[in-house]
Amino acid sequence: MCQNILAMATENVLALLQEDYTEMTSCGGNDNIVFAWNGVGVPAECNTSAECDVGEYAPGEESSGFPGFCNAEGHCQACNPDYEILNEDRTGCVCNPNKALICRDEEENEWCCGEGLICGEDANTCVDGGGICSYRFYGPSDPDTTYMTECSYSISGIANIDSYTSDCYYTIGATPALTEKEIGEEKKNLAEPVMTSNGTRGGCPANKYCALLWTDKADGSEDGNWASIPANVSANYVGRIYGKCQTMSGYDQTPKANYSEGSGLVYASGGVRGGCPENKYCALLWSQETWTGAEPKLRAEATGFLYGKCLTLSSYDQTPIVDTSVSTSSQYRVLQGCPVNQYCYLKWQEDSCTDHGASDTGIFAGACIGMGTNNPSCPYNAE
């Protein structure tokens, strides 16, 4: 009977499908056949997940909705109660973290493994781990351990200074040569030195003043730029005097510098704050961005690109950062884990019942046990 029915399938007229709505091409011992007439395609009962809350898919009185969603084929698909729950958008099922492991592979495939099972090596596979587990721990000098940094600054020497400059000036004229007899009330100001400037406050903003410090270049030009550190102005100097805009409480006598590279002798090369978030600072500790083996600690006189880690303002931690993005370069790597709601009790040397030392590295073997329990029996062959 089944074979005779399959022979009746006609394109765009009658489609014969299995219960999962895939095409039925062969018969078994006991077959259920779905008929799709007139070329309308696979039958559908929903367009939205809300439509699964009525009719034959409606939940019982104690439930608040269909425990599933409307899938891309237009069918109400229930989540597996053994290990799945609905996602927040009600567009699919995800692993229930209380009932299943969440497994991922290098291609970002994700699947669930229920109670008593662990993730398989291949996508969408789960296996029985046999109640055993193992980790590999790496030591500080392990050749497989790679360290990373989070932030950086560039420190350069005097050679990086291209020129020096000022940002304000005044011109001081000579005091008029007047006698006491010539100086009357109406001519008093003529006896004061003449002072002009490049704008209000010598070119400084309203909240700063121009600290006059340096004279013109030796060749007489008046551009406020010098190839070397400019000469300090003398007490009785007449002419243009250059300075530096400063806060009312400051008095910095260091000329401004133009740099061949970067924006200063010390500048953040990883963006604002060297690459750290707003509430942290970059603790400069290392001379290399990444490394394996010996730690490249900074010397006091180091220049160039210096690297560090982002720390809170109240801390100073010098511990190197292990690059956990590389599976073989982490402080530890899980070789075989445990099922959901169990943890790995690590104690023994590789595949044996010989205890590991507290400071040992290498492969640690363990037993999977339930939360709240300890001191399991060794599951390995003592030989």
Phi, psi and chi 1 to 4 in degrees:
 res  aa     phi    psi   chi1   chi2   chi3   chi4
   1 MET       -  -45.2  177.4   67.2   70.8      -
   2 CYS   -61.1  -44.9  175.2      -      -      -
   3 GLN   -63.4  -37.8  -68.1  -66.5  -14.2      -
   4 ASN   -66.4  -37.6  -71.0  -25.5      -      -
   5 ILE   -67.8  -42.6  -66.5  174.4      -      -
   6 LEU   -60.0  -31.8  -71.6 -174.9      -      -
   7 ALA   -69.4  -15.2      -      -      -      -
   8 MET   -84.1   -8.4  -61.4  169.0   60.6      -
   9 ALA   -59.7  130.1      -      -      -      -
  10 THR  -133.7  127.9  -55.2      -      -      -
  11 GLU   -58.0  133.5 -173.0  175.4   -0.5      -
  12 ASN    65.6    8.3  -64.0  -35.2      -      -
  13 VAL  -123.9  -53.9  175.5      -      -      -
  14 LEU  -141.3  121.6  173.8   62.8      -      -
  15 ALA  -112.6  137.3      -      -      -      -
  16 LEU  -111.4  122.7  -56.8  174.6      -      -
  17 LEU  -125.9  157.7  -49.2  169.6      -      -
  18 GLN   -81.4  175.0  -59.0 -176.1   77.3      -
  19 GLU   -67.7  -19.9  -72.9 -175.5  -68.8      -
  20 ASP   -90.3   11.6   62.5   -3.3      -      -
  21 TYR    68.2   21.9  -58.1  107.9      -      -
  22 THR   -93.3  157.9   58.0      -      -      -
  23 GLU   -62.9  135.9 -177.6 -177.5    3.4      -
  24 MET   -94.4  120.5 -170.7  169.0 -170.9      -
  25 THR  -118.6  -12.2   57.6      -      -      -
  26 SER  -147.3  164.0   61.2      -      -      -
  27 CYS  -109.0  149.9  -63.5      -      -      -
  28 GLY  -114.7 -156.4      -      -      -      -
  29 GLY   -78.7  -32.5      -      -      -      -
  30 ASN  -144.5  103.8 -173.1   10.2      -      -
  31 ASP  -113.5  137.9  -59.3  -65.3      -      -
  32 ASN  -107.6  129.0  -68.4  -36.2      -      -
  33 ILE  -117.1  133.5  -54.8  174.7      -      -
  34 VAL  -100.8  127.2  176.5      -      -      -
  35 PHE   -99.4  128.1  -69.4   76.7      -      -
  36 ALA  -118.3  112.9      -      -      -      -
  37 TRP   -94.6  158.5  -65.7   98.8      -      -
  38 ASN    59.2   23.7  -60.3  -36.3      -      -
  39 GLY    67.9   22.5      -      -      -      -
  40 VAL   -79.6   -4.7  -64.2      -      -      -
  41 GLY    90.2 -167.0      -      -      -      -
  42 VAL   -66.8  133.7  174.8      -      -      -
  43 PRO   -58.4  147.7  -22.2   33.1      -      -
  44 ALA  -138.0  143.7      -      -      -      -
  45 GLU  -117.4   -2.1   62.2  -94.0    1.8      -
  46 CYS  -152.2  153.5   63.2      -      -      -
  47 ASN  -112.5  -28.0  -70.5  -52.8      -      -
  48 THR  -130.9  159.7   65.5      -      -      -
  49 SER   -64.6  -28.3  -65.9      -      -      -
  50 ALA   -63.5  -28.6      -      -      -      -
  51 GLU   -71.3   -9.9  -66.0  177.3   -0.3      -
  52 CYS   -84.4   -3.6  -64.5      -      -      -
  53 ASP   -91.6   11.7  -65.4  -23.8      -      -
  54 VAL  -130.9  170.3  -63.2      -      -      -
  55 GLY    63.1 -145.4      -      -      -      -
  56 GLU   -67.5  -14.0   62.4  179.0  -61.6      -
  57 TYR   -96.2   -0.7  -59.9   99.1      -      -
  58 ALA   -64.4  140.1      -      -      -      -
  59 PRO   -75.7  172.2   30.2  -36.1      -      -
  60 GLY   -70.3  172.1      -      -      -      -
  61 GLU   -61.5  -28.4  -66.1 -178.6   -0.3      -
  62 GLU   -81.6  -10.2  -62.8  179.7   -2.3      -
  63 SER  -101.4  151.7  176.5      -      -      -
  64 SER   -96.1    0.6   58.4      -      -      -
  65 GLY   171.4  164.9      -      -      -      -
  66 PHE   -61.8  130.0  175.4   70.0      -      -
  67 PRO   -79.1   52.9   30.9  -35.8      -      -
  68 GLY  -170.5 -156.0      -      -      -      -
  69 PHE  -147.9  169.5   64.1  102.4      -      -
  70 CYS   -89.8  113.6 -178.4      -      -      -
  71 ASN   -81.7  178.5   64.1   24.5      -      -
  72 ALA   -63.2  -23.4      -      -      -      -
  73 GLU   -87.1    0.5  -71.2   74.6   34.0      -
  74 GLY    84.7   26.2      -      -      -      -
  75 HIS  -117.8  146.8  -57.8  -61.8      -      -
  76 CYS   -78.0  108.5  -64.2      -      -      -
  77 GLN  -106.4  119.0  178.7  177.8  -30.5      -
  78 ALA   -84.1  145.4      -      -      -      -
  79 CYS   -76.7  148.8  -63.7      -      -      -
  80 ASN   -72.3  115.3 -170.5  -41.7      -      -
  81 PRO   -65.5  -16.0   25.5  -34.3      -      -
  82 ASP   -73.7  -27.6  -66.7  -25.8      -      -
  83 TYR  -154.0    4.9   54.1   80.7      -      -
  84 GLU  -122.6  156.0  -70.9 -178.3  -29.9      -
  85 ILE  -138.4  161.6   55.3  175.0      -      -
  86 LEU   -71.5  145.8  -94.1  174.6      -      -
  87 ASN   -76.5  170.9   62.7   17.7      -      -
  88 GLU   -64.0  -32.0  -67.2 -177.1   -2.0      -
  89 ASP   -86.4   -3.4  -60.9  -31.3      -      -
  90 ARG    55.9   45.0 -160.2  176.9  178.8 -175.8
  91 THR  -115.3   -1.6   56.2      -      -      -
  92 GLY   179.3  175.2      -      -      -      -
  93 CYS  -103.9  144.5  -59.6      -      -      -
  94 VAL  -128.5  167.8  -65.3      -      -      -
  95 CYS   -67.1  137.0  -58.1      -      -      -
  96 ASN   -82.6  110.1 -175.2  -22.2      -      -
  97 PRO   -63.6  -15.7   24.1  -33.8      -      -
  98 ASN   -87.3  -10.9  -63.4  -41.1      -      -
  99 LYS  -128.0   -7.8  -66.3 -175.3  176.4 -178.1
 100 ALA  -151.8  155.2      -      -      -      -
 101 LEU   -79.9  145.0  -69.5  179.9      -      -
 102 ILE   -97.8  115.1  -59.1  173.5      -      -
 103 CYS  -105.4  142.3  -54.3      -      -      -
 104 ARG  -140.7  147.3  -64.5 -177.2 -178.5   87.5
 105 ASP  -114.1 -176.9   61.1   12.9      -      -
 106 GLU   -65.4  -23.8  -66.0 -178.8   -4.4      -
 107 GLU   -88.6   11.2  -77.6   70.9   41.5      -
 108 GLU    67.5   18.5  -61.9  -59.6  -38.7      -
 109 ASN   -69.6  141.4  -64.8  -50.7      -      -
 110 GLU  -128.1  136.6 -174.4  173.4  -60.3      -
 111 TRP  -151.5  171.7   68.6   98.7      -      -
 112 CYS  -113.2  143.2  -47.6      -      -      -
 113 CYS  -124.0  120.2  -73.5      -      -      -
 114 GLY   -75.5 -169.7      -      -      -      -
 115 GLU   -55.0  133.0 -174.6  176.0   -2.9      -
 116 GLY    83.7   -2.6      -      -      -      -
 117 LEU  -118.2  156.4  -60.0  176.2      -      -
 118 ILE  -122.8  167.3   61.5  174.2      -      -
 119 CYS   -66.8  135.5  -55.2      -      -      -
 120 GLY   -83.2  168.6      -      -      -      -
 121 GLU   -71.5  -31.5  -67.2 -175.3    1.2      -
 122 ASP   -93.9  152.9  -61.1  -35.7      -      -
 123 ALA   -58.0  140.4      -      -      -      -
 124 ASN    62.9   28.8  -58.8  -47.9      -      -
 125 THR  -121.3  142.4   61.0      -      -      -
 126 CYS  -128.1  144.1  -58.2      -      -      -
 127 VAL  -134.2  162.1  -63.5      -      -      -
 128 ASP   -86.8  117.5 -175.1  -14.9      -      -
 129 GLY   -79.3   -4.2      -      -      -      -
 130 GLY    72.6   13.5      -      -      -      -
 131 GLY    78.2    8.4      -      -      -      -
 132 ILE  -114.2  160.8   61.3  175.9      -      -
 133 CYS  -151.4  163.4   52.1      -      -      -
 134 SER  -157.2  147.3   59.3      -      -      -
 135 TYR  -129.7  154.9  -77.2   54.4      -      -
 136 ARG  -115.4  128.6  178.7  176.3  177.4 -179.4
 137 PHE  -108.3  137.2  -72.2   85.9      -      -
 138 TYR  -107.2  140.1  -62.7   89.7      -      -
 139 GLY   -86.8  168.6      -      -      -      -
 140 PRO   -58.7  -31.6  -22.6   33.1      -      -
 141 SER  -102.5   10.9   59.4      -      -      -
 142 ASP   -62.6  129.5 -165.0  -63.5      -      -
 143 PRO   -63.6  -16.1   21.6  -33.0      -      -
 144 ASP   -89.0   -5.2  -70.9  -28.1      -      -
 145 THR   -88.6  123.4  -56.3      -      -      -
 146 THR  -110.8  134.9  -62.9      -      -      -
 147 TYR  -109.7  153.0  -63.7   92.7      -      -
 148 MET  -132.1  168.5   58.0  176.5  -78.3      -
 149 THR  -125.1  168.3   56.0      -      -      -
 150 GLU  -117.6  -17.2  -61.5  175.0  -47.4      -
 151 CYS  -154.8  164.7   53.6      -      -      -
 152 SER  -156.8  153.7   64.4      -      -      -
 153 TYR  -132.5  157.4  -83.0   75.3      -      -
 154 SER  -108.5  126.9  174.7      -      -      -
 155 ILE  -113.5  119.9  -50.9  -68.8      -      -
 156 SER  -118.8  164.3   61.1      -      -      -
 157 GLY   -96.0 -173.9      -      -      -      -
 158 ILE   -58.9  -29.8  -62.6  -62.2      -      -
 159 ALA   -61.2  -19.2      -      -      -      -
 160 ASN   -82.0   -8.6 -170.7   38.2      -      -
 161 ILE   -82.8  119.7  -63.0  178.8      -      -
 162 ASP   -84.0  -39.7 -175.1   60.2      -      -
 163 SER  -164.9  171.0   61.6      -      -      -
 164 TYR  -115.1  153.2  -63.9   90.7      -      -
 165 THR  -149.7  167.7 -173.3      -      -      -
 166 SER  -121.0  169.9   64.3      -      -      -
 167 ASP  -128.1   11.1   52.1   10.7      -      -
 168 CYS  -161.4  161.8   58.1      -      -      -
 169 TYR  -159.5  159.9   69.2   79.8      -      -
 170 TYR  -130.9  151.9  -79.3   82.6      -      -
 171 THR  -109.8  122.6  -59.1      -      -      -
 172 ILE  -103.2  119.0  -51.0  -62.4      -      -
 173 GLY   -89.1  164.4      -      -      -      -
 174 ALA   -71.3  151.2      -      -      -      -
 175 THR   -71.6  128.3  -58.8      -      -      -
 176 PRO   -58.5  138.6  -21.9   33.0      -      -
 177 ALA   -84.2   84.0      -      -      -      -
 178 LEU  -114.5  146.9  -59.3  176.1      -      -
 179 THR   -85.7  164.4   65.1      -      -      -
 180 GLU   -59.1  -34.6  -71.2 -174.7   15.8      -
 181 LYS   -66.8  -32.8 -171.2  175.0 -178.2  179.4
 182 GLU   -79.6  -20.4  -68.0  174.7  -57.6      -
 183 ILE   -85.6  102.3  -60.4  175.1      -      -
 184 GLY  -109.0 -178.1      -      -      -      -
 185 GLU   -59.5  -38.0 -164.8   64.4   36.0      -
 186 GLU   -77.4  -16.3   69.3  -78.9   -2.2      -
 187 LYS  -111.0   12.1  -66.5 -175.0  177.1 -179.4
 188 LYS   -59.4  -43.8 -176.1  176.6 -179.7  178.6
 189 ASN   -66.6  -20.6  -68.8  -27.0      -      -
 190 LEU   -70.7  -17.9  -66.5  177.7      -      -
 191 ALA   -86.3   -5.4      -      -      -      -
 192 GLU   -89.5  149.7  -60.5  -67.3  -27.3      -
 193 PRO   -58.2  143.1  -21.5   32.5      -      -
 194 VAL   -80.6  129.6  179.0      -      -      -
 195 MET  -130.1  122.7  177.7  178.0  -72.2      -
 196 THR  -123.9  165.2   60.8      -      -      -
 197 SER  -148.3  170.6   67.8      -      -      -
 198 ASN   -87.7   69.8   59.4  -28.6      -      -
 199 GLY    95.8  179.2      -      -      -      -
 200 THR   -58.6  137.8  -54.3      -      -      -
 201 ARG    55.5   30.1  -72.6  174.1  -63.7  -83.4
 202 GLY    73.1    7.4      -      -      -      -
 203 GLY   109.1    5.4      -      -      -      -
 204 CYS   -95.9  156.8  -65.7      -      -      -
 205 PRO   -68.6  172.6   22.4  -32.3      -      -
 206 ALA   -62.8  -29.5      -      -      -      -
 207 ASN   -94.5   12.6   60.6  -20.0      -      -
 208 LYS  -135.3  165.4  -68.0 -173.9  177.5 -177.5
 209 TYR  -125.4  163.6   76.6   99.2      -      -
 210 CYS   -96.1  109.2 -178.7      -      -      -
 211 ALA   -82.0  109.9      -      -      -      -
 212 LEU   -78.8  122.7  -62.3  174.4      -      -
 213 LEU  -135.8  -32.3  -61.8  161.7      -      -
 214 TRP  -129.2  154.4  -50.2  -69.0      -      -
 215 THR   -97.3  176.2   61.7      -      -      -
 216 ASP   -65.9  170.4  -63.3  -24.6      -      -
 217 LYS   -66.6  159.4  -67.0  166.9   63.0  173.7
 218 ALA   -62.6  -27.5      -      -      -      -
 219 ASP   -81.7    1.8   59.5    9.0      -      -
 220 GLY    91.2   -6.8      -      -      -      -
 221 SER   -68.9  154.1   61.7      -      -      -
 222 GLU  -125.4   69.1  -62.0 -178.8  -14.0      -
 223 ASP  -118.5   -3.5   57.7    4.9      -      -
 224 GLY    69.9   23.6      -      -      -      -
 225 ASN  -125.7  138.3  -73.0  -77.1      -      -
 226 TRP  -135.6  143.0  -54.6  -84.1      -      -
 227 ALA   -75.1  -25.8      -      -      -      -
 228 SER  -131.7  176.5   58.2      -      -      -
 229 ILE   -58.6  126.5  -65.2  177.9      -      -
 230 PRO   -70.6  160.7   27.2  -35.3      -      -
 231 ALA   -76.5  140.6      -      -      -      -
 232 ASN   -70.5  146.4  -68.7  -28.5      -      -
 233 VAL   -77.8  143.9   66.8      -      -      -
 234 SER   -87.0  167.6   60.7      -      -      -
 235 ALA   -64.5  -34.8      -      -      -      -
 236 ASN  -108.2   24.8  -60.5  -44.4      -      -
 237 TYR   -67.9  138.4 -175.2   82.5      -      -
 238 VAL  -119.1  129.7  174.4      -      -      -
 239 GLY   133.3 -163.1      -      -      -      -
 240 ARG   -80.1  129.2 -177.6  170.4  -67.4 -175.6
 241 ILE  -119.3  128.2  -56.0  176.8      -      -
 242 TYR   -97.1  155.4  -67.1   93.7      -      -
 243 GLY  -149.2 -165.7      -      -      -      -
 244 LYS  -134.9  128.7 -172.5  174.0 -174.0  177.3
 245 CYS   -69.4  129.2  -66.6      -      -      -
 246 GLN  -139.6  158.2  -53.1 -163.6   33.6      -
 247 THR   -65.7  159.7   59.1      -      -      -
 248 MET   -60.4  -25.5  -62.8  -57.1  174.6      -
 249 SER   -97.8    2.3   59.5      -      -      -
 250 GLY  -107.6  158.5      -      -      -      -
 251 TYR  -153.9   83.2 -175.0   63.0      -      -
 252 ASP  -101.0  122.0  177.6   11.8      -      -
 253 GLN   -98.2   13.0  -58.4 -179.5   56.8      -
 254 THR   -87.9  123.5  -54.0      -      -      -
 255 PRO   -66.0  151.6   23.1  -32.4      -      -
 256 LYS   -69.6  147.1  -62.3 -178.9   67.1  175.2
 257 ALA  -121.8  145.8      -      -      -      -
 258 ASN  -103.3  131.3  -62.3  -43.6      -      -
 259 TYR  -106.9  145.1  -61.3   93.1      -      -
 260 SER   -67.1  -38.6  -58.5      -      -      -
 261 GLU  -133.2  138.1  -65.0 -177.2    6.1      -
 262 GLY    75.6 -168.8      -      -      -      -
 263 SER  -115.4   12.4   57.4      -      -      -
 264 GLY   173.4  175.5      -      -      -      -
 265 LEU   -64.1  -31.9  -68.6  177.8      -      -
 266 VAL  -128.7  119.0  179.5      -      -      -
 267 TYR  -144.2  149.0   67.6   92.9      -      -
 268 ALA   -72.4  117.2      -      -      -      -
 269 SER   -93.5   -7.2   55.1      -      -      -
 270 GLY  -109.5   32.0      -      -      -      -
 271 GLY    90.1 -166.8      -      -      -      -
 272 VAL   -59.1  134.9  179.6      -      -      -
 273 ARG    57.6   29.5  -70.6  173.9  -65.7  -82.0
 274 GLY    73.0    6.1      -      -      -      -
 275 GLY   111.0    3.8      -      -      -      -
 276 CYS   -93.4  156.0  -66.9      -      -      -
 277 PRO   -68.3  171.5   22.1  -32.3      -      -
 278 GLU   -61.5  -32.0 -174.3  173.8   -3.9      -
 279 ASN   -94.5   15.2   60.0  -19.7      -      -
 280 LYS  -135.2  164.5  -67.3 -173.2  176.4 -177.7
 281 TYR  -124.1  164.6   76.0   99.0      -      -
 282 CYS   -96.5  110.0 -178.3      -      -      -
 283 ALA   -83.7  108.6      -      -      -      -
 284 LEU   -79.5  120.4  -62.4  174.8      -      -
 285 LEU  -133.1  -25.3  -60.8  162.4      -      -
 286 TRP  -130.9  156.5  -54.9  -69.6      -      -
 287 SER   -97.5   -2.9   60.5      -      -      -
 288 GLN  -127.4  149.8  -65.2  175.9 -145.8      -
 289 GLU   -72.0  -42.0 -174.4  173.5   11.7      -
 290 THR  -138.5  158.5   61.6      -      -      -
 291 TRP  -164.1  163.6   70.6   90.3      -      -
 292 THR  -127.2  154.6   58.3      -      -      -
 293 GLY    81.4 -134.8      -      -      -      -
 294 ALA   -62.7  139.8      -      -      -      -
 295 GLU   -75.1  122.6 -177.9 -179.6   -9.2      -
 296 PRO   -82.3   74.6   31.1  -33.1      -      -
 297 LYS   -68.7  150.4  -66.2 -176.7  177.9  179.8
 298 LEU   -77.3  144.0  -79.3 -179.0      -      -
 299 ARG   -91.3  157.7  -54.2 -175.4  -47.8  -83.9
 300 ALA   -62.0  -32.6      -      -      -      -
 301 GLU   -95.3   13.0   68.3  -83.6   12.2      -
 302 ALA   -63.8  141.5      -      -      -      -
 303 THR  -130.1  176.9   59.1      -      -      -
 304 GLY    91.7 -154.2      -      -      -      -
 305 PHE   -82.2  123.4  -74.2  100.4      -      -
 306 LEU  -114.9  144.0  -49.5 -175.6      -      -
 307 TYR  -122.7  155.5  -58.2   90.8      -      -
 308 GLY  -157.8 -163.3      -      -      -      -
 309 LYS  -127.6  149.9   63.4 -167.5  -60.9 -175.2
 310 CYS   -82.6  124.3  -63.8      -      -      -
 311 LEU  -127.6  156.5  -59.4  173.5      -      -
 312 THR   -68.1  156.5   57.3      -      -      -
 313 LEU   -62.4  -20.5  -60.2 -180.0      -      -
 314 SER   -99.5    8.3   59.6      -      -      -
 315 SER  -125.1  162.5   63.6      -      -      -
 316 TYR  -150.5   89.7 -175.4   64.8      -      -
 317 ASP  -106.3  122.1  176.9   15.3      -      -
 318 GLN  -100.5   11.3  -57.8 -178.9   56.5      -
 319 THR   -73.0  127.9  -53.1      -      -      -
 320 PRO   -60.8  153.1  -22.0   32.9      -      -
 321 ILE   -97.0  121.1  -51.0  167.3      -      -
 322 VAL   -78.4  132.4  175.5      -      -      -
 323 ASP   -79.4   98.4 -174.4   -5.6      -      -
 324 THR   -84.4   -0.3   56.6      -      -      -
 325 SER   -76.7  -14.3   65.2      -      -      -
 326 VAL  -106.7  120.3 -176.2      -      -      -
 327 SER   -58.9  -33.5   61.6      -      -      -
 328 THR   -92.3    8.9   57.6      -      -      -
 329 SER  -125.4   31.3  -58.8      -      -      -
 330 SER  -105.6  166.8   57.0      -      -      -
 331 GLN   -63.2  -32.2  -82.2 -174.8  -51.0      -
 332 TYR  -149.1  158.1   68.8   88.4      -      -
 333 ARG  -136.8  133.4 -179.7  158.8   57.7  101.3
 334 VAL   -78.5  117.5  178.8      -      -      -
 335 LEU   -86.8  -42.4  -57.8  179.0      -      -
 336 GLN  -147.8  121.4  178.7  168.5  -44.5      -
 337 GLY   -92.9 -165.0      -      -      -      -
 338 CYS  -118.4  160.8  -67.6      -      -      -
 339 PRO   -64.9  170.2  -21.1   33.3      -      -
 340 VAL   -58.3  144.6   65.9      -      -      -
 341 ASN    65.6   20.3  -62.8  -34.3      -      -
 342 GLN  -130.1  155.4  -66.3 -173.7   19.7      -
 343 TYR  -126.9  162.7   74.6   95.7      -      -
 344 CYS   -92.9  116.3 -176.5      -      -      -
 345 TYR   -89.0   98.5 -177.8   88.4      -      -
 346 LEU   -87.2  129.8  -69.7  170.6      -      -
 347 LYS  -152.3  -32.0 -176.5  177.9 -178.3 -179.5
 348 TRP  -110.4  161.4  -56.5  -74.3      -      -
 349 GLN   -70.0  164.8  -65.3 -179.2   16.5      -
 350 GLU   -49.7  118.6 -175.7  176.4    3.2      -
 351 ASP    51.1   37.0  -62.4  -24.1      -      -
 352 SER  -146.6  174.7   75.4      -      -      -
 353 CYS  -104.4   22.0  -69.0      -      -      -
 354 THR   -87.7  126.4  -57.2      -      -      -
 355 ASP   -65.9  143.4  -73.3    0.1      -      -
 356 HIS   -86.1  152.3 -109.8  -53.3      -      -
 357 GLY   -80.1  156.6      -      -      -      -
 358 ALA   -62.5  -30.6      -      -      -      -
 359 SER  -101.9   10.1   59.4      -      -      -
 360 ASP   -70.0  157.0  -73.0   -7.2      -      -
 361 THR  -122.5  177.6   58.9      -      -      -
 362 GLY   102.8 -154.5      -      -      -      -
 363 ILE   -89.9  126.0  -64.4  179.0      -      -
 364 PHE  -106.6  133.1  -82.1   60.0      -      -
 365 ALA  -103.2  150.5      -      -      -      -
 366 GLY  -150.8 -177.6      -      -      -      -
 367 ALA  -123.9  141.4      -      -      -      -
 368 CYS   -83.6  123.4  -66.0      -      -      -
 369 ILE  -134.6  161.4   58.3  176.1      -      -
 370 GLY   -72.0  156.0      -      -      -      -
 371 MET   -60.3  137.8  -58.9  -62.9 -179.5      -
 372 GLY    89.6   -0.9      -      -      -      -
 373 THR  -115.3  161.8   60.4      -      -      -
 374 ASN  -154.1 -179.5   52.2   30.4      -      -
 375 ASN    51.6   57.7  -63.9  -36.8      -      -
 376 PRO   -75.8  165.3   32.2  -37.4      -      -
 377 SER   -75.3  148.8  -60.5      -      -      -
 378 CYS   -68.8  124.5  178.1      -      -      -
 379 PRO   -87.8    3.2   32.8  -33.7      -      -
 380 TYR  -100.6  159.1  -58.3   94.2      -      -
 381 ASN   -72.1  123.0 -172.6  -26.6      -      -
 382 ALA   -62.7  -20.1      -      -      -      -
 383 GLU   -67.4      -  -62.8  178.2   -1.9      -
